[in-house]
Amino acid sequence: MNEDKMPRTAPVNTEALLKVIQFTLSNYNDDVSFDNLSPQNRFLDEVYSNLKLVGINNVTVNEVDDYVFTFMKDNASLLDSGNFNSEEYMIPQKKKFEWDGVEKYWAWKADYYTGEMEGYSEVFIQNLFDEYELSVGDGSFVDSEIYDTKDTEQQVDNFKEIPLNESVNEQEEQKVDLDTFEAPFTSEDFMNYVESEWDIEMLDLMMGILSKRKKYIQQAIDTANPRTVVKGYRRFDESKKTSTVQNLRLLQEILNKK
């Protein structure tokens, strides 16, 4: 289904949301420009808080906060004009986005190693490690652990919209060319699979597909090689045998009466 034609549902009733916006406007001291509204806006926070009046206490559930912001932006001209007729308002379409980013931070990290070496004295070898004449990192890496981080920064390098129903689009794109298709198994593999299958519904499905394919091929062969018709001969119709005999007997009776 085309996403533009998909039915749109709202996490908040439009009439209820408009009443909350009206109520917030009537108690808000500053001017509000819905066309210039940003996600970090005090008026928006007031609307989120007042949504509890219509039974919504947590705006992060079902992305209500995102929906309300988009609703205001998409219908900014109606809101700025003071038109609160709910029938004229557009319900935003949910979308899907893909992002790539990096997180940077200072970390207190530990790497674990294990190793072996030959020597004469455990005390002497331990002293080599204490003096950093031998390094633990010369051993084989086992694991690592991060104990603490600080000064975390994050940066989004790429952000784009992608199809919401991606699985359906992938199915549409993955079309098989049956003219060049090569089975990823041998006939022996297929026979072994059939012999090992215990699901009757699966076997019925396979039988239906095989029968349909066999019938299609037979029809193609018959079309390519039509049966030869010998003129002057007709197949004897058994259904007409009884009728013919009866007619001969009736004719004989008529002749005998004469």
C-alpha positions as CSV (number, residue, x, y, z in Angstrom):
1,M,0.0,0.0,0.0
2,N,1.2,3.4,-0.9
3,E,2.1,5.2,2.4
4,D,0.4,8.4,1.2
5,K,-2.8,6.5,1.0
6,M,-2.5,4.7,4.3
7,P,-5.1,5.5,6.9
8,R,-3.8,8.1,9.5
9,T,-4.5,7.5,13.1
10,A,-3.8,10.1,15.9
11,P,-2.6,9.3,19.5
12,V,-4.6,12.4,20.6
13,N,-8.2,13.2,19.6
14,T,-8.1,16.3,17.4
15,E,-11.0,18.1,19.0
16,A,-9.5,17.5,22.5
17,L,-6.1,18.7,21.4
18,L,-7.5,21.9,19.9
19,K,-9.3,22.6,23.2
20,V,-6.1,22.1,25.1
21,I,-4.3,24.5,22.7
22,Q,-7.0,27.1,23.1
23,F,-7.0,26.8,26.9
24,T,-3.2,27.1,26.9
25,L,-3.3,30.2,24.7
26,S,-5.9,31.9,26.9
27,N,-3.6,31.5,29.9
28,Y,-0.3,32.3,28.2
29,N,1.1,35.8,28.5
30,D,3.4,36.0,25.5
31,D,2.5,35.9,21.8
32,V,2.8,32.6,20.0
33,S,3.8,32.1,16.4
34,F,3.0,28.5,15.4
35,D,4.8,28.9,12.1
36,N,8.0,29.6,14.0
37,L,7.5,27.1,16.8
38,S,10.5,25.1,17.8
39,P,10.8,21.9,19.9
40,Q,12.4,23.9,22.7
41,N,9.5,26.3,23.4
42,R,7.9,27.2,26.7
43,F,4.4,27.3,25.2
44,L,4.9,23.7,23.9
45,D,5.8,22.6,27.5
46,E,2.6,24.2,28.7
47,V,0.6,22.3,26.2
48,Y,2.3,19.0,27.2
49,S,1.4,19.8,30.8
50,N,-2.2,20.6,30.1
51,L,-2.8,17.4,28.1
52,K,-3.4,15.8,31.5
53,L,-6.8,17.6,31.3
54,V,-7.8,15.1,28.5
55,G,-6.3,12.1,30.3
56,I,-2.7,12.2,28.9
57,N,-0.2,12.3,31.8
58,N,2.9,11.1,30.0
59,V,3.5,12.8,26.6
60,T,6.5,10.6,25.8
61,V,4.2,7.5,25.5
62,N,3.3,6.7,21.9
63,E,5.3,9.8,20.8
64,V,2.5,12.2,21.8
65,D,5.0,15.0,22.3
66,D,6.4,14.5,18.7
67,Y,2.9,14.3,17.3
68,V,1.6,17.4,19.1
69,F,4.6,19.4,17.8
70,T,4.2,18.2,14.2
71,F,0.4,18.8,14.4
72,M,1.0,22.4,15.3
73,K,3.7,22.9,12.6
74,D,1.5,21.2,9.9
75,N,-1.5,23.3,10.8
76,A,0.3,26.5,11.7
77,S,-1.7,28.7,9.3
78,L,-5.0,27.6,10.9
79,L,-3.7,28.0,14.4
80,D,-2.2,31.4,13.7
81,S,-5.5,32.6,12.2
82,G,-7.5,31.4,15.2
83,N,-9.5,28.8,13.2
84,F,-10.2,25.9,15.5
85,N,-12.6,24.0,13.3
86,S,-11.3,20.4,13.7
87,E,-12.6,19.3,10.3
88,E,-10.1,21.5,8.6
89,Y,-7.1,20.2,10.4
90,M,-4.7,17.6,8.9
91,I,-3.5,14.6,10.9
92,P,0.3,14.2,10.6
93,Q,1.6,11.1,8.9
94,K,4.0,9.0,11.0
95,K,7.4,8.6,9.3
96,K,10.5,6.6,9.8
97,F,14.0,8.1,10.0
98,E,17.5,6.7,9.8
99,W,20.5,8.4,11.4
100,D,24.3,7.9,11.7
101,G,26.3,9.5,14.5
102,V,29.2,9.3,16.9
103,E,29.5,9.5,20.6
104,K,32.8,10.8,22.1
105,Y,33.8,10.6,25.7
106,W,36.7,10.3,28.1
107,A,36.7,6.9,29.7
108,W,38.5,4.9,32.5
109,K,39.0,1.6,30.8
110,A,40.6,-1.7,31.7
111,D,41.9,-4.3,29.3
112,Y,42.4,-7.9,30.6
113,Y,45.3,-10.1,29.4
114,T,46.7,-13.5,30.1
115,G,50.1,-14.9,29.4
116,E,52.9,-17.3,30.2
117,M,56.6,-17.0,30.6
118,E,59.5,-19.1,31.9
119,G,61.8,-18.0,34.8
120,Y,63.3,-19.0,38.1
121,S,61.7,-16.7,40.6
122,E,58.1,-15.5,41.0
123,V,59.3,-12.6,43.0
124,F,61.9,-11.5,40.4
125,I,59.4,-11.8,37.6
126,Q,56.7,-9.9,39.5
127,N,59.3,-7.1,40.0
128,L,59.8,-6.9,36.3
129,F,56.1,-6.1,35.9
130,D,56.3,-3.6,38.8
131,E,59.1,-1.8,37.1
132,Y,57.3,-2.0,33.7
133,E,60.2,-3.9,32.2
134,L,57.5,-6.4,31.3
135,S,54.0,-5.4,30.0
136,V,50.7,-7.1,30.7
137,G,49.7,-6.0,27.2
138,D,52.3,-8.4,25.8
139,G,49.9,-11.3,26.7
140,S,46.8,-12.5,24.9
141,F,43.8,-10.2,25.1
142,V,40.9,-11.6,27.1
143,D,38.3,-8.8,27.7
144,S,37.8,-5.1,28.4
145,E,35.7,-3.1,30.8
146,I,34.8,0.6,31.1
147,Y,34.5,1.8,34.6
148,D,33.6,5.5,34.2
149,T,33.1,8.1,31.6
150,K,33.0,11.9,31.5
151,D,32.6,14.8,29.2
152,T,30.3,12.9,26.8
153,E,29.5,14.5,23.5
154,Q,27.3,13.2,20.6
155,Q,27.1,14.3,17.0
156,V,24.6,13.2,14.3
157,D,26.4,13.1,11.0
158,N,23.5,12.0,8.8
159,F,19.8,12.1,9.1
160,K,17.2,11.1,6.5
161,E,13.7,9.8,6.1
162,I,13.3,6.2,5.0
163,P,10.1,4.1,4.1
164,L,8.0,3.4,7.2
165,N,6.9,0.0,6.0
166,E,10.4,-1.1,4.9
167,S,9.7,-4.8,5.1
168,V,6.9,-4.6,2.5
169,N,9.1,-2.5,0.2
170,E,11.9,-5.1,0.5
171,Q,9.5,-7.8,-0.5
172,E,8.4,-5.8,-3.6
173,E,12.0,-5.2,-4.6
174,Q,13.1,-8.9,-4.2
175,K,11.4,-10.2,-7.4
176,V,12.7,-13.5,-8.8
177,D,13.3,-13.9,-12.5
178,L,11.9,-17.4,-13.0
179,D,13.5,-17.7,-16.5
180,T,17.0,-17.6,-15.0
181,F,16.3,-18.9,-11.5
182,E,18.6,-21.7,-10.3
183,A,17.6,-23.8,-7.4
184,P,20.0,-23.5,-4.4
185,F,19.6,-27.3,-3.8
186,T,19.9,-30.5,-5.7
187,S,17.1,-33.0,-6.5
188,E,18.5,-35.3,-3.8
189,D,18.3,-32.4,-1.3
190,F,14.6,-31.9,-2.3
191,M,13.8,-35.6,-1.9
192,N,15.5,-35.7,1.5
193,Y,13.5,-32.7,2.6
194,V,10.2,-34.3,1.5
195,E,11.1,-37.5,3.3
196,S,12.0,-35.6,6.5
197,E,8.9,-33.4,6.5
198,W,6.1,-34.3,8.9
199,D,3.9,-31.2,8.4
200,I,0.9,-32.3,6.4
201,E,-0.1,-28.8,5.5
202,M,3.3,-28.1,4.1
203,L,3.2,-31.3,2.1
204,D,-0.2,-30.4,0.7
205,L,1.1,-26.9,-0.2
206,M,4.0,-28.5,-2.1
207,M,1.8,-31.0,-3.9
208,G,-0.5,-28.2,-5.0
209,I,2.4,-26.2,-6.4
210,L,3.9,-29.2,-8.1
211,S,0.5,-30.2,-9.6
212,K,-0.1,-26.7,-10.9
213,R,3.4,-26.5,-12.4
214,K,3.0,-30.0,-14.1
215,K,-0.4,-29.0,-15.6
216,Y,1.1,-25.7,-16.9
217,I,4.0,-27.5,-18.6
218,Q,1.7,-30.2,-20.1
219,Q,-0.6,-27.5,-21.6
220,A,2.5,-25.8,-23.0
221,I,3.6,-29.1,-24.6
222,D,0.1,-29.7,-26.1
223,T,0.0,-26.2,-27.5
224,A,3.5,-26.6,-29.1
225,N,2.7,-30.1,-30.4
226,P,-1.0,-30.3,-31.4
227,R,-2.5,-33.7,-32.1
228,T,-2.7,-34.8,-35.7
229,V,-6.3,-35.1,-37.0
230,V,-6.8,-37.8,-39.8
231,K,-9.6,-36.6,-42.1
232,G,-12.2,-39.1,-43.2
233,Y,-12.3,-40.9,-39.9
234,R,-14.3,-40.1,-36.9
235,R,-14.3,-41.6,-33.5
236,F,-17.2,-43.9,-32.9
237,D,-19.6,-42.3,-30.4
238,E,-20.8,-45.1,-28.0
239,S,-23.7,-42.8,-26.9
240,K,-25.2,-43.0,-30.4
241,K,-25.1,-46.8,-30.6
242,T,-28.4,-47.5,-28.8
243,S,-30.3,-44.8,-30.8
244,T,-29.1,-46.3,-34.1
245,V,-30.2,-49.9,-33.3
246,Q,-33.6,-48.7,-32.2
247,N,-34.1,-46.8,-35.5
248,L,-33.2,-49.9,-37.6
249,R,-35.7,-52.0,-35.6
250,L,-38.4,-49.4,-36.1
251,L,-37.8,-49.3,-39.9
252,Q,-37.9,-53.1,-40.1
253,E,-41.3,-53.2,-38.3
254,I,-42.7,-50.7,-40.8
255,L,-41.5,-52.7,-43.8
256,N,-42.9,-55.9,-42.4
257,K,-46.4,-54.4,-42.1
258,K,-46.4,-53.5,-45.8
